[in-house]
Amino acid sequence: MQSNNGPNARAADLRAALRVADQLTAGPGARDTEGATNAEYEDGNSGRAIPPVGHRVAALAAALPAAGTGAGPTPGAWRSAWQDVLAEERARLSRAGLGWVLTRLAAGVFPALDLLEVGCERLRLTRLAYAPAATGPEVIRLAESAWTEPAPASGVLPPERAARLFLLAGGAGHATAGLGEALHKSLAAFVRGAHRDDAAGPLLLAVRATGWQPLERAAEAVREESGALLCLRLPAGWPTAPDDLVAALPLRTTVWLAAARVDGGSGTVGLVRRPLFAAGTRADDHHAGPMVHVPVTAPPPGAAGAAGDGSVAAVVTAGPEEPPSRWQALRVDRLELPPGSRSTLRYELRGRHRVELHHDGPHESEPTPWAVLASGTPRRLSQPRPVDLMVAVEIAGPQVDGGTAVEERLQEAAAVVDAVSEAVGAEDTLHVGLLGYRDHDPLHRAGEHEPVVHRFGMATAPDAVRGLAAWRPCPLRHDFATGLEHVPHELAAWRHLWRPDSHRVLLVVGSRPPHPRTRPPQVLRRGAAVRICPDRLDWHADLAAARHYDGLACVAVVDEPVWMEDLAGEPHLAHWAADAWGAFGTEGRFTAGHDPRLIAAAVVAPALCLPPDGAPIRLVVADGTAGEWQQAVAG
């Protein structure tokens, strides 16, 4: 045994003191050095600050003066010892073989795995085993003990914590006779008491005390006696559970997103699923798995639940041929999505097989069990009511410098007609009429100029789309208003074409508001005044009559002129236009370029019906190509 005054013993004491200080200040690499006597020194290679060595810890190492000086350890000696500690950690840390063992556990080669953790202050034996259909293992704690509890170690280790840790860290100047043998016997007895020879799975040893040589030697001896598969060497520390090791387990089964699929033509509803993470995918708390983006839509209007129910996104795990009744939910979230709206859900795989949802909108955990969601999904929607849709498009717009505003409005109107047709399903359910309106000619008097220049229908959706494609732009004759006031007046002539019990909608796709009947708004900064309608039509009264007598719903898609947003410059114009478009968009006002399916949802909402039993669709509805989603098998 070396003398306490030897240089090797002195260096070992300094390294042990630093390890103890690191452990007492919240674990390896703690950077909080406030109040430390040596906080000004850092290791230049790793950036890890020298841990604060308190008075009690320093006294254990400072009992040996530096050679020939009679003084305690110098700052240089502390710094050199800390560099040795870090170098030894880097050289001895090892997780080799962990992935192989975990893969065999996930594949079922090992029915279970017993994990023995040896720490600076505690011992723990944990069993990892998969329950049927589980994605990750169940963590079963078999035994846990402090080093001060089992004999004979309890009789050798001092009761004072700092002194005890100093011994376990290898403080050579204060070695106690029989320490190594006592640690070995105590650890072997702990293993024998908790891990039987006939255990279901092999033993894996993890030493959470790299560089603490007395503990490492005891663990190595027990490894040879017990036949443990591996001995991992990890930084000193003690997590509440072995998540850092278990997190590296690959997925045992595929993780899916469950959804509903609605066939608009037949009204049938089925369950589908889309793979998020395939079996074998790995992730841990330091390296996340891939981020998966999944487009979905909310249940269609009329088939969704109550406003507060929200749409439900369910992440499940299941085998390739398992029916929905056997799918196991990993997480179920309630999303606040408008009926029929489209959204993208982003899922990420994290450690311990946690699946995290990243979604821009509000969401919260949904308590309804998966079995209830699956069994409660209706199998068919009721036949939707007939929909009579009148589409009015402003076909006047600027044509200089290659202006395409009118062409874009016509394309947007056609896209909404297609989306409405898809939403209602059967072709004969939807009838479409078209009105194309332009500006008043400023030189004509009442009755001399007709703003409504196109009338088409009622027709099928494909015929209406072809009709829109044949229209051509008209010149822009006024900055602030157009002949929109003639559209409500025109509706009276179409009343005989409404079908009995149909859902009737006026969809206006335009830019400028209608001419007022009287009292035009004041223009403050622009040269041209707002003209009143030459025909003195009262669009407010005509629109109110259509809504009252025909049950007309009003939806508008507006590409707003710049001045409509200029409340400071033209407040009278802006308020007047906002009031007009608010009336024409009572059931829904959208800006140009909006998702046509959202506009279609506002158009057809009252026409779609719940299934005969009244059960709503709770699950999000599959979006994207059919090949990305798999139909659920029966059973």
BELQUIHU-V704104 format. One record per residue. RES is the residue in three letters. SS is DSSP state (alpha for helix, beta for strand, coil for the rest). OMEGA is omega in whole degrees, 0 to 359 (none if undefined). Layout:
RES:SS:OMEGA
RES:SS:OMEGA
This chain:
MET:coil:183
GLN:coil:177
SER:coil:177
ASN:coil:182
ASN:coil:179
GLY:coil:181
PRO:alpha:180
ASN:alpha:179
ALA:alpha:179
ARG:alpha:179
ALA:alpha:179
ALA:alpha:179
ASP:alpha:180
LEU:alpha:179
ARG:alpha:179
ALA:alpha:180
ALA:alpha:179
LEU:alpha:177
ARG:alpha:179
VAL:alpha:179
ALA:alpha:178
ASP:alpha:180
GLN:alpha:182
LEU:alpha:179
THR:coil:169
ALA:coil:168
GLY:coil:188
PRO:coil:175
GLY:coil:180
ALA:coil:184
ARG:coil:181
ASP:coil:184
THR:coil:180
GLU:coil:178
GLY:coil:182
ALA:coil:178
THR:coil:183
ASN:coil:186
ALA:coil:185
GLU:coil:183
TYR:coil:177
GLU:beta:174
ASP:coil:186
GLY:coil:183
ASN:coil:186
SER:coil:184
GLY:coil:179
ARG:coil:181
ALA:beta:173
ILE:coil:183
PRO:coil:179
PRO:coil:180
VAL:coil:181
GLY:coil:186
HIS:alpha:184
ARG:alpha:180
VAL:alpha:181
ALA:alpha:181
ALA:alpha:180
LEU:alpha:181
ALA:alpha:185
ALA:alpha:179
ALA:coil:179
LEU:coil:179
PRO:coil:176
ALA:coil:188
ALA:coil:172
GLY:coil:184
THR:coil:184
GLY:coil:181
ALA:coil:176
GLY:coil:182
PRO:coil:179
THR:coil:175
PRO:alpha:178
GLY:alpha:179
ALA:alpha:176
TRP:alpha:182
ARG:alpha:179
SER:alpha:179
ALA:alpha:179
TRP:alpha:176
GLN:alpha:176
ASP:alpha:179
VAL:alpha:182
LEU:alpha:180
ALA:alpha:179
GLU:alpha:176
GLU:alpha:182
ARG:alpha:183
ALA:alpha:190
ARG:alpha:180
LEU:coil:181
SER:beta:171
ARG:coil:184
ALA:coil:178
GLY:coil:183
LEU:alpha:180
GLY:alpha:179
TRP:alpha:181
VAL:alpha:182
LEU:alpha:178
THR:alpha:179
ARG:alpha:176
LEU:alpha:180
ALA:alpha:181
ALA:alpha:180
GLY:coil:176
VAL:coil:173
PHE:coil:177
PRO:coil:178
ALA:beta:179
LEU:beta:176
ASP:beta:184
LEU:beta:177
LEU:beta:179
GLU:beta:179
VAL:beta:181
GLY:beta:180
CYS:coil:184
GLU:coil:186
ARG:beta:174
LEU:beta:179
ARG:beta:174
LEU:beta:185
THR:beta:177
ARG:beta:176
LEU:beta:181
ALA:beta:180
TYR:coil:169
ALA:coil:179
PRO:coil:177
ALA:coil:180
ALA:coil:176
THR:coil:180
GLY:coil:184
PRO:coil:170
GLU:beta:181
VAL:beta:185
ILE:beta:180
ARG:beta:181
LEU:beta:182
ALA:beta:175
GLU:beta:184
SER:beta:170
ALA:beta:180
TRP:coil:182
THR:coil:185
GLU:coil:185
PRO:coil:174
ALA:coil:5
PRO:coil:182
ALA:alpha:182
SER:alpha:180
GLY:alpha:183
VAL:alpha:185
LEU:coil:179
PRO:coil:182
PRO:coil:182
GLU:coil:191
ARG:alpha:184
ALA:alpha:179
ALA:alpha:179
ARG:alpha:179
LEU:alpha:180
PHE:alpha:177
LEU:alpha:182
LEU:alpha:178
ALA:coil:177
GLY:coil:177
GLY:coil:189
ALA:alpha:184
GLY:alpha:182
HIS:alpha:183
ALA:coil:178
THR:coil:180
ALA:coil:178
GLY:coil:181
LEU:alpha:182
GLY:alpha:181
GLU:alpha:180
ALA:alpha:178
LEU:alpha:180
HIS:alpha:182
LYS:alpha:180
SER:alpha:180
LEU:alpha:179
ALA:alpha:179
ALA:alpha:178
PHE:alpha:180
VAL:alpha:181
ARG:alpha:182
GLY:alpha:185
ALA:alpha:183
HIS:coil:181
ARG:coil:178
ASP:coil:180
ASP:coil:180
ALA:coil:185
ALA:coil:183
GLY:coil:181
PRO:beta:182
LEU:beta:175
LEU:beta:184
LEU:beta:178
ALA:beta:180
VAL:beta:179
ARG:beta:182
ALA:coil:181
THR:coil:182
GLY:coil:176
TRP:coil:195
GLN:alpha:178
PRO:alpha:179
LEU:alpha:179
GLU:alpha:180
ARG:alpha:178
ALA:alpha:180
ALA:alpha:180
GLU:alpha:178
ALA:alpha:179
VAL:alpha:177
ARG:alpha:180
GLU:alpha:182
GLU:alpha:186
SER:alpha:183
GLY:coil:179
ALA:coil:182
LEU:coil:186
LEU:beta:170
CYS:beta:179
LEU:beta:177
ARG:beta:188
LEU:coil:178
PRO:coil:178
ALA:coil:181
GLY:coil:182
TRP:coil:177
PRO:coil:180
THR:coil:177
ALA:coil:183
PRO:coil:183
ASP:alpha:182
ASP:alpha:178
LEU:alpha:182
VAL:alpha:184
ALA:coil:182
ALA:coil:178
LEU:coil:176
PRO:coil:176
LEU:coil:180
ARG:coil:178
THR:coil:181
THR:coil:176
VAL:beta:186
TRP:beta:165
LEU:beta:179
ALA:beta:181
ALA:beta:173
ALA:beta:173
ARG:beta:182
VAL:beta:175
ASP:coil:184
GLY:coil:182
GLY:coil:184
SER:coil:183
GLY:coil:180
THR:beta:180
VAL:beta:179
GLY:beta:177
LEU:beta:177
VAL:beta:177
ARG:beta:180
ARG:beta:183
PRO:beta:174
LEU:beta:182
PHE:beta:183
ALA:coil:175
ALA:coil:183
GLY:coil:179
THR:coil:180
ARG:coil:172
ALA:coil:173
ASP:coil:185
ASP:coil:180
HIS:coil:181
HIS:coil:182
ALA:coil:175
GLY:coil:182
PRO:coil:174
MET:beta:183
VAL:beta:179
HIS:beta:182
VAL:beta:175
PRO:beta:178
VAL:beta:172
THR:beta:174
ALA:coil:176
PRO:coil:185
PRO:coil:178
PRO:coil:183
GLY:coil:179
ALA:coil:179
ALA:beta:179
GLY:coil:179
ALA:coil:187
ALA:coil:183
GLY:coil:183
ASP:coil:181
GLY:coil:175
SER:beta:187
VAL:beta:174
ALA:beta:184
ALA:beta:174
VAL:beta:186
VAL:beta:172
THR:beta:183
ALA:coil:173
GLY:coil:186
PRO:coil:184
GLU:coil:183
GLU:coil:178
PRO:coil:181
PRO:alpha:181
SER:alpha:181
ARG:alpha:176
TRP:coil:180
GLN:beta:183
ALA:beta:173
LEU:beta:173
ARG:beta:179
VAL:beta:184
ASP:beta:173
ARG:beta:183
LEU:beta:175
GLU:coil:181
LEU:coil:174
PRO:coil:180
PRO:coil:178
GLY:coil:183
SER:coil:181
ARG:beta:179
SER:beta:177
THR:beta:177
LEU:beta:181
ARG:beta:183
TYR:beta:181
GLU:beta:178
LEU:beta:180
ARG:coil:181
GLY:alpha:183
ARG:alpha:176
HIS:alpha:173
ARG:coil:176
VAL:beta:182
GLU:beta:178
LEU:beta:173
HIS:beta:184
HIS:coil:185
ASP:coil:183
GLY:coil:179
PRO:coil:175
HIS:beta:179
GLU:beta:181
SER:beta:179
GLU:coil:185
PRO:coil:184
THR:coil:179
PRO:coil:181
TRP:alpha:182
ALA:alpha:179
VAL:alpha:179
LEU:alpha:182
ALA:alpha:183
SER:alpha:181
GLY:alpha:178
THR:coil:182
PRO:coil:179
ARG:coil:181
ARG:beta:172
LEU:coil:175
SER:coil:178
GLN:coil:181
PRO:coil:175
ARG:coil:173
PRO:coil:179
VAL:beta:173
ASP:beta:186
LEU:beta:175
MET:beta:181
VAL:beta:178
ALA:beta:185
VAL:beta:174
GLU:beta:184
ILE:coil:174
ALA:beta:180
GLY:coil:181
PRO:coil:181
GLN:coil:180
VAL:alpha:178
ASP:alpha:176
GLY:alpha:181
GLY:coil:183
THR:coil:185
ALA:alpha:182
VAL:alpha:179
GLU:alpha:180
GLU:alpha:177
ARG:alpha:180
LEU:alpha:178
GLN:alpha:180
GLU:alpha:177
ALA:alpha:179
ALA:alpha:180
ALA:alpha:179
VAL:alpha:177
VAL:alpha:178
ASP:alpha:182
ALA:alpha:177
VAL:alpha:179
SER:alpha:178
GLU:alpha:183
ALA:alpha:184
VAL:alpha:174
GLY:coil:188
ALA:coil:187
GLU:alpha:183
ASP:alpha:178
THR:alpha:185
LEU:beta:170
HIS:beta:185
VAL:beta:170
GLY:beta:183
LEU:beta:171
LEU:beta:174
GLY:beta:184
TYR:beta:184
ARG:coil:180
ASP:coil:167
HIS:coil:171
ASP:coil:186
PRO:coil:182
LEU:coil:183
HIS:coil:177
ARG:coil:184
ALA:coil:177
GLY:coil:183
GLU:coil:184
HIS:coil:184
GLU:coil:179
PRO:coil:179
VAL:beta:186
VAL:beta:178
HIS:beta:174
ARG:beta:185
PHE:beta:173
GLY:beta:12
MET:beta:188
ALA:beta:175
THR:coil:181
ALA:alpha:179
PRO:alpha:179
ASP:alpha:179
ALA:alpha:179
VAL:alpha:178
ARG:alpha:178
GLY:alpha:178
LEU:alpha:182
ALA:alpha:182
ALA:coil:183
TRP:coil:181
ARG:coil:183
PRO:coil:172
CYS:beta:184
PRO:coil:176
LEU:coil:184
ARG:coil:184
HIS:coil:183
ASP:coil:196
PHE:coil:183
ALA:beta:178
THR:beta:187
GLY:coil:180
LEU:coil:182
GLU:alpha:178
HIS:alpha:182
VAL:alpha:177
PRO:alpha:178
HIS:alpha:181
GLU:alpha:187
LEU:alpha:180
ALA:alpha:181
ALA:alpha:181
TRP:alpha:187
ARG:alpha:183
HIS:alpha:180
LEU:alpha:176
TRP:coil:177
ARG:coil:179
PRO:coil:177
ASP:coil:179
SER:coil:172
HIS:beta:189
ARG:beta:186
VAL:beta:168
LEU:beta:177
LEU:beta:180
VAL:beta:176
VAL:beta:186
GLY:beta:184
SER:coil:185
ARG:coil:180
PRO:beta:179
PRO:beta:173
HIS:coil:175
PRO:coil:177
ARG:coil:178
THR:coil:172
ARG:coil:179
PRO:coil:179
PRO:coil:182
GLN:coil:175
VAL:coil:186
LEU:coil:190
ARG:coil:185
ARG:coil:189
GLY:coil:186
ALA:coil:177
ALA:coil:176
VAL:coil:180
ARG:coil:173
ILE:coil:181
CYS:coil:180
PRO:coil:182
ASP:coil:177
ARG:coil:179
LEU:coil:179
ASP:coil:185
TRP:alpha:177
HIS:alpha:182
ALA:alpha:181
ASP:alpha:180
LEU:alpha:179
ALA:alpha:179
ALA:alpha:179
ALA:alpha:179
ARG:alpha:183
HIS:alpha:187
TYR:alpha:183
ASP:alpha:182
GLY:coil:186
LEU:coil:172
ALA:beta:186
CYS:beta:178
VAL:beta:182
ALA:beta:172
VAL:beta:193
VAL:beta:166
ASP:coil:192
GLU:coil:169
PRO:coil:183
VAL:alpha:185
TRP:alpha:178
MET:alpha:179
GLU:alpha:187
ASP:coil:181
LEU:coil:181
ALA:coil:184
GLY:coil:182
GLU:coil:184
PRO:alpha:181
HIS:alpha:177
LEU:alpha:185
ALA:alpha:179
HIS:alpha:179
TRP:alpha:179
ALA:alpha:180
ALA:alpha:178
ASP:alpha:180
ALA:alpha:181
TRP:alpha:174
GLY:alpha:178
ALA:alpha:180
PHE:alpha:178
GLY:coil:184
THR:coil:181
GLU:coil:178
GLY:beta:176
ARG:beta:185
PHE:beta:174
THR:beta:179
ALA:coil:181
GLY:coil:181
HIS:coil:177
ASP:coil:183
PRO:alpha:179
ARG:alpha:175
LEU:alpha:177
ILE:alpha:178
ALA:alpha:179
ALA:alpha:178
ALA:alpha:181
VAL:alpha:191
VAL:alpha:187
ALA:alpha:183
PRO:alpha:184
ALA:alpha:180
LEU:coil:189
CYS:coil:171
LEU:coil:177
PRO:coil:184
PRO:coil:181
ASP:coil:177
GLY:coil:182
ALA:coil:180
PRO:coil:171
ILE:beta:179
ARG:coil:185
LEU:beta:172
VAL:coil:184
VAL:beta:182
ALA:beta:176
ASP:coil:181
GLY:coil:183
THR:coil:183
ALA:alpha:182
GLY:alpha:180
GLU:alpha:182
TRP:coil:179
GLN:beta:178
GLN:beta:180
ALA:coil:178
VAL:coil:181
ALA:coil:177
GLY:coil:none
